[in-house]
Amino acid sequence: MRTDRQSSPGDVGTGSDLEPHLSTIVPRTLAALDREYPNGVVIRVDAPGQWAEPKTRHPIFYGCYDWHSSVHSHWQLIRILRTYPDHRLAAEIISTLDNRFDEEAVAIEMETLRNWPGFEMPYGMAWMLQLGSELVEWEGELPRRWLGALQPMIDHAADGFRRQLMTRDRAMRGGVHSQTAFSLGLAHDWARTTGDEDLRDAISRGAKVFYGMDRNAPLAYEPSSVDFLSPALSEADLMRRVLEPDALEQWMDGFLPPGSSRIVELMPPQPVVDPSDGQLAHIAGLNMSRAWMAEGVASALPEGHRLRGELMELAKLHRQEGFEVALHPDYMVSHWAPTFVIYLMTGRGLDN
């Protein structure tokens, strides 16, 4: 199976395909998965003596600086393996994941999740569902085995979104982990893939309540100095999943109305001022996520729509100018941003 779209990777200016870069991406990701420190520990402590080392508490997802980055880095390797099954590093990826996706390790991970139902909601749990989606879609004994081991964590993630949609009456609109739109998009993809119509309908209703009346997106206000997601494009990328084509056209015409400035002028690619700064390094992912979201929204609009060409141009510019910095070797970039490269360059956003 090859899901990378040859028209997009060729635009990065470093080669006509993603494959040559995998020899850099895969070893760095494998090393990050096994690197316990530094660790941005996030845990609620209710009593003395509850603290435990990251690897003790999370025997699978202890590396990559934080739990959510570890989850989506595991997804990244699965996506690479599924997309490039004959790559020379495939055997090493399989061996690594086989050793990690163990039922006993999952049971220990689940202790934290049961004791803290809000842990890594929504961002980390959205990536857990994305990991689940990849395994469900990929046919074969290997993905079935891994899916079987991880199923309790995937079910927990889906239940988290059900609970959240029952209790939230407004969205988080920032450009970091707490943002609502991005995570609902990944959760919707999982619900569609697995046929979970109840969750899919709940997400669709929630998205329309949160964003259905939004108009005149303030594109010029983006980004903040620490964003790795675009509030406006994340929202549009969610709405293209839940609205019928005619309704999406009408909504987009109000959300990004005709004006004096084109989208590409209001949302230029962003430089990373300091890749070693864990917050400023977020911009490395922003360029990639803007690109895939712009592509996704453009793909849902009809050929003649006024925004289609602008969004594709926006995607191309961000892909070209952001690709190299998203593969920067500093750990504050390399422990997470390659996932965003893989998501973009293998066309994952266009699968949904």
PLY file of the C-alpha trace (Angstrom):
ply
format ascii 1.0
element vertex 352
property float x
property float y
property float z
element edge 351
property int vertex1
property int vertex2
end_header
0.00 0.00 0.00
1.27 3.47 -0.86
-0.86 6.36 0.37
1.63 9.19 -0.14
0.47 11.52 -2.89
3.29 12.11 -5.34
2.08 15.63 -6.15
2.61 16.83 -2.60
5.93 15.39 -1.41
7.62 16.66 -4.54
6.92 20.20 -3.46
9.07 20.10 -0.34
12.14 20.94 -2.34
14.17 18.08 -0.88
13.15 15.19 -3.13
10.17 13.74 -4.93
9.17 11.37 -2.14
9.00 11.04 1.61
10.89 7.75 1.60
14.46 9.16 1.55
13.72 11.02 4.79
12.56 7.91 6.65
16.16 6.89 7.30
16.36 9.99 9.51
12.83 10.01 10.90
12.53 6.38 12.00
15.76 6.09 14.05
15.06 9.37 15.82
11.54 8.29 16.68
12.65 4.86 17.89
15.26 6.52 20.11
12.72 9.03 21.46
10.25 6.26 22.35
12.86 4.76 24.64
14.09 8.04 26.14
12.51 8.51 29.56
14.05 11.90 30.40
13.59 14.81 30.09
9.95 14.19 30.81
7.13 16.73 30.96
5.30 14.77 33.65
1.57 15.41 33.93
-0.05 13.59 36.82
-2.55 14.32 39.55
-1.31 13.37 43.01
-4.06 12.89 45.60
-2.00 11.49 48.48
1.61 11.05 49.61
3.47 8.21 47.98
1.56 8.23 44.71
4.47 9.46 42.62
6.14 6.91 40.33
8.77 7.16 37.62
7.35 7.62 34.10
8.37 4.15 32.91
6.79 2.54 35.98
3.49 4.35 35.52
3.47 4.19 31.71
5.40 1.12 30.56
4.40 1.73 26.92
4.06 5.49 26.54
6.82 6.78 28.83
9.17 8.30 26.23
9.04 11.21 23.79
8.97 13.76 26.62
5.22 13.37 27.26
2.47 10.76 26.99
0.63 12.23 24.02
3.81 12.60 21.98
4.63 8.98 22.70
1.16 7.87 21.59
1.30 9.73 18.30
4.90 8.66 17.71
3.71 5.05 17.95
0.99 5.94 15.44
3.67 7.50 13.25
5.64 4.25 13.10
2.50 2.24 12.35
1.63 4.65 9.55
5.13 4.35 8.10
5.00 0.57 8.34
1.60 0.44 6.66
2.62 2.89 3.94
6.12 1.51 3.31
5.91 -2.19 4.27
9.15 -3.05 2.46
11.29 -0.32 4.02
14.64 -1.55 5.33
13.70 -0.47 8.88
10.33 -2.25 8.87
11.59 -5.25 10.85
12.99 -2.99 13.57
9.70 -1.11 13.82
7.75 -4.38 14.09
10.06 -5.74 16.77
9.83 -2.53 18.80
6.05 -2.34 18.68
5.58 -6.06 19.29
7.60 -5.74 22.50
5.65 -2.69 23.64
2.06 -3.61 22.82
1.78 -6.13 25.62
-1.44 -6.84 27.56
0.32 -6.64 30.93
1.79 -3.24 30.05
-1.61 -2.05 28.86
-3.13 -3.11 32.20
-0.61 -0.92 34.06
-1.30 2.01 31.72
-5.02 1.55 32.38
-4.53 2.02 36.13
-3.62 5.65 35.55
-6.45 6.13 33.08
-9.08 4.68 35.40
-7.83 6.70 38.37
-7.78 9.92 36.36
-10.57 9.90 33.74
-9.58 13.33 32.44
-5.94 12.36 31.82
-4.75 13.55 28.38
-8.20 14.71 27.33
-8.69 15.73 24.64
-5.40 15.74 22.71
-3.69 12.57 23.89
-6.89 10.56 23.74
-7.59 11.85 20.24
-4.24 10.45 19.12
-5.05 7.16 20.85
-8.16 6.98 18.66
-6.08 7.88 15.58
-3.77 4.99 16.45
-6.83 2.77 16.74
-8.18 3.96 13.40
-4.92 3.08 11.67
-4.96 -0.44 13.06
-8.64 -0.99 12.22
-8.12 0.12 8.61
-4.96 -1.94 8.13
-5.81 -5.56 7.36
-3.60 -8.39 8.59
-2.62 -10.48 11.58
-0.10 -7.96 12.89
-2.46 -4.97 13.22
-5.17 -7.25 14.63
-2.79 -8.42 17.35
-1.74 -4.90 18.27
-5.33 -3.68 18.19
-6.40 -6.48 20.50
-3.75 -5.52 23.04
-4.53 -1.79 22.95
-8.32 -2.08 22.79
-8.93 -1.20 26.48
-7.07 2.09 26.04
-8.86 2.86 22.78
-12.24 2.17 24.38
-11.30 4.42 27.29
-10.42 7.22 24.86
-13.75 6.92 23.05
-15.62 6.97 26.36
-13.73 10.13 27.29
-15.10 11.95 24.28
-18.62 10.72 25.01
-18.37 12.11 28.53
-16.87 15.38 27.37
-19.53 15.97 24.75
-22.21 15.48 27.40
-20.72 18.10 29.73
-19.23 20.85 27.52
-21.34 23.67 26.12
-18.54 25.61 24.43
-15.24 24.97 22.69
-11.62 25.63 23.59
-10.33 27.74 20.70
-6.59 28.02 21.22
-3.77 26.55 19.17
-2.37 23.97 21.60
-3.36 20.66 23.22
-6.60 21.81 24.83
-8.13 22.90 21.52
-11.47 21.20 20.91
-11.76 21.15 17.10
-8.63 19.18 16.24
-9.32 16.43 18.75
-12.95 16.11 17.72
-11.78 15.71 14.13
-9.59 12.71 15.01
-12.32 11.26 17.22
-14.81 11.63 14.36
-12.44 9.76 12.05
-12.28 6.89 14.55
-16.07 6.80 14.92
-16.49 6.75 11.13
-13.86 4.03 10.69
-15.36 1.76 13.34
-19.02 2.47 12.58
-19.68 4.03 16.00
-22.66 6.05 14.82
-23.62 7.24 18.30
-20.25 8.91 18.87
-20.10 10.17 15.30
-23.53 11.79 15.66
-22.59 13.27 19.05
-19.45 14.84 17.56
-21.42 16.20 14.61
-23.99 17.76 16.91
-21.31 19.18 19.17
-19.37 20.66 16.27
-22.46 22.41 14.94
-23.27 23.80 18.40
-19.70 24.97 18.99
-18.95 26.36 15.53
-22.08 26.46 13.41
-22.65 30.18 13.88
-19.01 31.27 13.57
-18.35 34.05 11.07
-15.40 36.16 9.94
-12.55 34.07 11.34
-9.81 36.39 12.64
-6.98 34.86 10.61
-4.67 37.82 11.18
-4.68 37.06 14.92
-2.92 33.74 14.35
-0.63 32.34 15.54
0.33 32.87 19.14
3.99 32.23 19.91
3.34 28.64 21.03
0.69 27.36 18.61
1.06 24.10 16.73
-2.54 24.14 15.51
-4.48 26.85 13.70
-7.72 27.63 15.56
-9.45 28.66 12.34
-8.23 25.88 10.05
-8.78 23.21 12.71
-12.36 24.35 13.00
-12.88 24.32 9.23
-11.23 20.89 8.98
-13.71 19.55 11.54
-16.71 21.15 9.87
-15.85 19.63 6.47
-16.21 16.24 8.18
-19.66 16.90 9.66
-21.43 19.09 7.06
-22.95 18.07 3.76
-21.28 19.72 0.72
-23.89 22.44 0.22
-23.96 23.27 3.93
-20.16 23.36 4.05
-20.02 25.82 1.15
-22.49 28.10 2.87
-20.67 27.87 6.19
-17.26 28.52 4.62
-18.59 31.58 2.79
-19.48 33.08 6.16
-16.45 31.81 8.05
-13.91 33.02 5.47
-15.85 35.68 3.57
-14.47 37.61 0.58
-12.26 40.45 1.73
-9.40 42.71 0.82
-6.71 40.18 1.82
-6.17 36.65 0.58
-5.74 33.80 3.04
-2.13 33.27 2.00
-1.37 36.89 2.88
-3.02 36.65 6.28
-1.48 33.26 7.20
2.12 33.09 5.94
4.38 30.21 7.03
6.06 30.85 10.35
9.76 30.58 11.33
10.91 28.72 14.43
12.89 31.25 16.42
14.46 28.75 18.84
14.07 24.98 18.19
15.50 24.21 21.64
12.67 26.04 23.41
9.91 23.51 24.02
7.15 26.07 23.53
8.57 28.06 20.62
9.34 24.74 18.90
5.60 24.23 18.51
5.70 26.37 15.37
7.54 23.50 13.65
4.29 21.55 13.76
2.07 24.51 12.96
3.34 24.77 9.41
2.65 21.07 8.80
-0.81 21.05 10.39
-1.85 24.17 8.53
-0.83 22.45 5.31
-2.85 19.28 5.87
-5.89 21.15 7.17
-5.88 23.53 4.21
-5.66 20.53 1.88
-8.47 18.77 3.69
-10.82 21.73 3.53
-9.94 22.40 -0.11
-10.65 18.77 -1.01
-14.19 19.11 0.35
-15.00 22.22 -1.70
-16.17 22.08 -5.33
-13.65 22.76 -8.11
-14.92 26.26 -8.80
-15.14 27.51 -5.22
-13.24 30.75 -4.65
-11.38 29.36 -1.63
-10.18 26.08 -3.12
-7.18 27.51 -4.98
-6.17 29.76 -2.10
-6.23 26.90 0.37
-4.14 24.70 -1.89
-1.63 27.51 -2.32
-1.56 27.98 1.46
-0.89 24.27 1.90
1.92 24.27 -0.66
3.69 27.27 0.91
3.54 25.81 4.42
4.72 22.42 3.23
7.65 23.89 1.32
8.83 26.28 4.02
8.03 24.17 7.07
9.21 20.70 6.08
12.88 21.02 6.99
12.37 22.70 10.35
9.82 20.02 11.30
12.71 17.54 10.98
15.12 19.63 13.07
17.33 17.34 15.21
16.83 19.20 18.51
14.84 16.98 20.88
12.27 19.70 21.52
11.28 19.28 17.86
12.29 15.71 17.06
10.31 14.05 19.87
7.00 14.99 18.26
7.05 17.05 15.03
7.96 14.14 12.69
4.48 12.80 13.39
3.08 15.93 11.78
5.37 15.40 8.78
4.12 11.83 8.36
0.47 12.87 8.75
0.86 15.48 6.03
3.13 13.66 3.62
1.21 10.37 3.60
-2.08 12.19 3.03
-3.66 10.99 6.25
-5.89 14.04 6.45
-7.31 13.26 3.03
-8.20 9.70 4.03
-11.08 11.05 6.12
0 1
1 2
2 3
3 4
4 5
5 6
6 7
7 8
8 9
9 10
10 11
11 12
12 13
13 14
14 15
15 16
16 17
17 18
18 19
19 20
20 21
21 22
22 23
23 24
24 25
25 26
26 27
27 28
28 29
29 30
30 31
31 32
32 33
33 34
34 35
35 36
36 37
37 38
38 39
39 40
40 41
41 42
42 43
43 44
44 45
45 46
46 47
47 48
48 49
49 50
50 51
51 52
52 53
53 54
54 55
55 56
56 57
57 58
58 59
59 60
60 61
61 62
62 63
63 64
64 65
65 66
66 67
67 68
68 69
69 70
70 71
71 72
72 73
73 74
74 75
75 76
76 77
77 78
78 79
79 80
80 81
81 82
82 83
83 84
84 85
85 86
86 87
87 88
88 89
89 90
90 91
91 92
92 93
93 94
94 95
95 96
96 97
97 98
98 99
99 100
100 101
101 102
102 103
103 104
104 105
105 106
106 107
107 108
108 109
109 110
110 111
111 112
112 113
113 114
114 115
115 116
116 117
117 118
118 119
119 120
120 121
121 122
122 123
123 124
124 125
125 126
126 127
127 128
128 129
129 130
130 131
131 132
132 133
133 134
134 135
135 136
136 137
137 138
138 139
139 140
140 141
141 142
142 143
143 144
144 145
145 146
146 147
147 148
148 149
149 150
150 151
151 152
152 153
153 154
154 155
155 156
156 157
157 158
158 159
159 160
160 161
161 162
162 163
163 164
164 165
165 166
166 167
167 168
168 169
169 170
170 171
171 172
172 173
173 174
174 175
175 176
176 177
177 178
178 179
179 180
180 181
181 182
182 183
183 184
184 185
185 186
186 187
187 188
188 189
189 190
190 191
191 192
192 193
193 194
194 195
195 196
196 197
197 198
198 199
199 200
200 201
201 202
202 203
203 204
204 205
205 206
206 207
207 208
208 209
209 210
210 211
211 212
212 213
213 214
214 215
215 216
216 217
217 218
218 219
219 220
220 221
221 222
222 223
223 224
224 225
225 226
226 227
227 228
228 229
229 230
230 231
231 232
232 233
233 234
234 235
235 236
236 237
237 238
238 239
239 240
240 241
241 242
242 243
243 244
244 245
245 246
246 247
247 248
248 249
249 250
250 251
251 252
252 253
253 254
254 255
255 256
256 257
257 258
258 259
259 260
260 261
261 262
262 263
263 264
264 265
265 266
266 267
267 268
268 269
269 270
270 271
271 272
272 273
273 274
274 275
275 276
276 277
277 278
278 279
279 280
280 281
281 282
282 283
283 284
284 285
285 286
286 287
287 288
288 289
289 290
290 291
291 292
292 293
293 294
294 295
295 296
296 297
297 298
298 299
299 300
300 301
301 302
302 303
303 304
304 305
305 306
306 307
307 308
308 309
309 310
310 311
311 312
312 313
313 314
314 315
315 316
316 317
317 318
318 319
319 320
320 321
321 322
322 323
323 324
324 325
325 326
326 327
327 328
328 329
329 330
330 331
331 332
332 333
333 334
334 335
335 336
336 337
337 338
338 339
339 340
340 341
341 342
342 343
343 344
344 345
345 346
346 347
347 348
348 349
349 350
350 351
